[in-house]
Amino acid sequence: MLAKFKSGVAYKTFRRWNKSLRRRFDLLSYLGRACRCPVCLTGLRAFKPARGGFPDELARHGFVHPASAFETFNLEAVSCPACDATDRERLTALYLVEMFRTFDPRRRYRLIEFAPGAGLPVLFRRYPFVGYRSADLYRADVDDRVDITDMRIYADQSVDVLLCSHVLEHVPEDRKAMSELHRILKSSGFGIVLVPLVTGVDETHEDPAIDTPALRWKHYGLDDHVRQYGRRDFVDRLTGAGFTVDQLGIDHFGAAAFREAGITEKSVLYVVRRSTG
């Protein structure tokens, strides 16, 4: 009887309302002027730190790198208390806002986000010329149910902007997925492709013998990851798929923008475009 009640619409609605109410009260303690979320534009004294959860799981499973070694993962400012945008979503938002200023507001741009997070749709609602669609293979709460290695539902060069953040490390045939991303991106468009990278690691670690949840936690940082990318190899795979890759960090965005948005100084955004060569 209890299980049936918890699966009902009324209970789920109450849970959402209760979560929203708790977030509103929690947010009051974070409001301030030291920081500003580029996704929801809320002024904050600080972002929410990572407490327990993923960092503790990494340590418990003996991940071969410390959580602090990830290129884009701010343990002290992992999420926005107002909109839940992660630091990598906030990094993405900095570039999108920069690019949206160059868009023609009289036309419609097709943007697809693969494995969408909670934050960025908040940003897109401020830009009526963005035609946003979410995509995922397994989730039911997206616009398009699609396998990223076989996206025949999208025509060649039909997408203006694609966002693919922390997806490819889950995909066994990642080169095929990169080829599909290249196929659907317009020659005038761009994409943001991010994977978990560890500072100083250039070669990808990918071993068929690492095939249990425990081993994947230890070597890849999550039980459903199939590799730990190295930075140089990640870029090489993207260029092999036909992309040019811009690596944008603090030199591009500025130290002040990174501090305000709660982004670590070593963070890098990987922006891809179709190669003209």
N, C-alpha and C positions, 0 to 999 in steps of 0.2 A: 504493500500500500504506500509506504514511504517512498520507494523507488519510483512508483507511478506518479506521485505528487511532484517529486523533484524533476521529472522529465516534462512536466506540464508547462504551458505557456505562462501561466500566472507566476509560478515559482521562478522561471528564468527571467521574467520581467522584473520581479522583485530583486533578484540577484544583481541585475544590471543597474537598477535604481540605487541599491545599497552601495554598490561599488562606486557609482558616480558621486554619491553623497560623501562617502569616505574620502574620495579623491579631492573633493572641494574643500573639506576641512583640512586635509593634509597639505593642500596647495597653499593655504594661508601662511603656513610656517616657512614657505620657500619664496614668497614674493619679495621682490627687492629691485635694485637697480644695477647690481654688479654684472649680471648676465642677461642675455636676451635670446630666447629661442627663435631661430630663423624660420621655423616651421609655423608656429602659432603666434609668434611675436610677443609672447608673455615676458614681462620683466621679472627677473628672479634674483635672489641673493646667491643661489647656487642651484645646480642640477642634482638629481638624486644619485647617490653613489651605489655601486654594486655591493650588496650585503648578502652573503650566503649565496644560494642558488648556483649559478654556473661556475663562478670562481672556485667555490668549495667542491663542486663535483670534479673539476679539473684536478684539484689537489688530491682528492680522495682516490681518483683513478690513476694517479701518478703520471699525469700528462708530462711529456718529455720537455716541455717548455713552460716557464711561468706564465700566468695569465697576463702579467704586465708586459710580456714580450710581443703581444699582438700589435700589429702596425696601427690599426684603427680600433681601439677599445679603451675608453677612458674609465678606469675603475672608480675614479672619484666623481665622475659626472656622466653616468651611463645613460640616464633617461631624463626627459623633461617631465616634471610633476604635473604639468598642465595638459599635455597632449600625448605623452608617452613616447615621443620621438627619441630614438636612440642617437648616440653620437654619430654613427655613420649615416643615419638619416639626416641629421643636422648638417653634416658635411655635404651630403648630396644636395640639400636645400640651398646651401650657399651658392653652389654652381647653377642650379636651376633658376634661382632668382636672377642671377647674373645673365643667363641666357634668355630668360623670358622677356627681359627688357629689349632684346633685339627682335622679338617676334612681331609679326604683323597682327594687331588685334582684330583685324577685319576678316581673317581667315581662321579655319579650324585646324588644330594640330592633333594628330593621333599619338597618344602616349600610352604605352603598356608597361605596367609594373608586374614583374614576375615574383611570386611568393610575397605578396604585399605585406608591409608592416602597418602599424596603427597610425603612424605619424603623418606621412607625406600626403595622403588624401586631404588632410586639413589645409595644407598649402595649396593644393590644386583648386580648391573651392574659391580661392581669391582670383583665379585666372579663368574667366569664362571662355577664353579661346582654346583651352586645353580640353580635349576629348579624352578623358581618362578611362582606361579599362584595366581591370586586375585579372591576373592569370595564374593558374596553378594546376598541377596534375591531380591532386588529391582533395583539396579543400572544396567544400560545397558553397562557401560564401564569397566566391569570386565570379566575375563576369564570364570568363572563358576557362573551361576545363581543358587543358592542353598539355601534351608531352613536349617539353622544350627541345627534344631531339627530333620531333616530327610535328611541325606546326603548319600543316597544309591548310588550316583554317585562315591563315594570313597569306595574302598574296605577296609576290616578290616586291620589294621596295615599297611597302605600304605603311610603314611606321615612321613617324617623325622623331620620336624619342622613345628609347627603351631603357628600363631600369631592371637590372639583374643583380641583386645584392644577396650574397651568401646563398647561392643556388647551385653553382657548378660543382662545388665540393661534394654534393650529394649525388651527382650524375655520373654513372659509370662511363658512358660515352660522351665525355665532356667536349671533345673536339667536334663531334657531330652537332652538339648543342650550339657551340660557337659558330659553326657553319650556318646553322639555321638562323641565329641572331643576325649574322651578316646578310643573309638572303633577304630578310624582311625589312631591314633598315634602308631608308631612302638615302640616296647619294647626298642629299642636303641635310640629312639628319645626324643625330648623335646618340650614343648610348653611354650609360654608366654601368660598369661591370666590376663588382667587388667580390672578393673571396677572403676568408681568414688567412692573412699572411703574418709571418713571424719575422720581426726585424733581424736582418743578417742572414736569413735563409734564402738561398737562390735556387736550389734544386728541389723539385717536387719529390716527396716521399710517397710512393704508390706500390703496394706489395699485395698480391692476391692472398698471401698467407695471413695477412691481417684481416681476419674474417669473423671475429667474434665481437660482441659489444664491448667487452673489457679491453681487448687489444685496440679497438678503434678509439676508444676514449684515451688510451695511453699514447697512441702514436698520431692520431688525427684530431683529437680534441672534442669528439662527439661520437656517439655510437652509431649514427647513421651517415657519417662522413666516409668517403671512399678514398680520400687522399689528403695529404697536407701539402698544399701548393708552396713552391718556392717562387720568390718574386720574379727573377729573371725568366724562369720557365713559364710562369703564368703569362707574362707579356709575350714571350715567344709563341705560345699557343694561340694567343689572340691575333698576332700578326700573321701567323700561319693560316688563319681562317680568312685573311684578307682585310684585316683592320689596321689602321694606324692607331697608336695608343699614346695619349698624352697623360703624363703622370703629374698631377697637380697637388702641390703641398703648400706648406706655409709661405713659401716664396711667392706663390700665386695669390693666395687669399689674404695674407698678412697676419702678423702675430696678434694684432688687436682683434681681428675677426675671429680667430681661433679661440682666444681667451673668452670673448663675449659669448661664443656658441658652445663653450665647454668641450673643445676638441683638442686632443693632444698634439704637441708640436711635431711628432713624427708621422702623423696621419697623412695618407695619400689617397687621392681620388683618381680612379682610372677611367678616362673618357675615351671612348672608341668612335671612330668614323670609318666609313668605307674608304679603302685606299684608292687613290686615283692613279697609282702606278700600274 
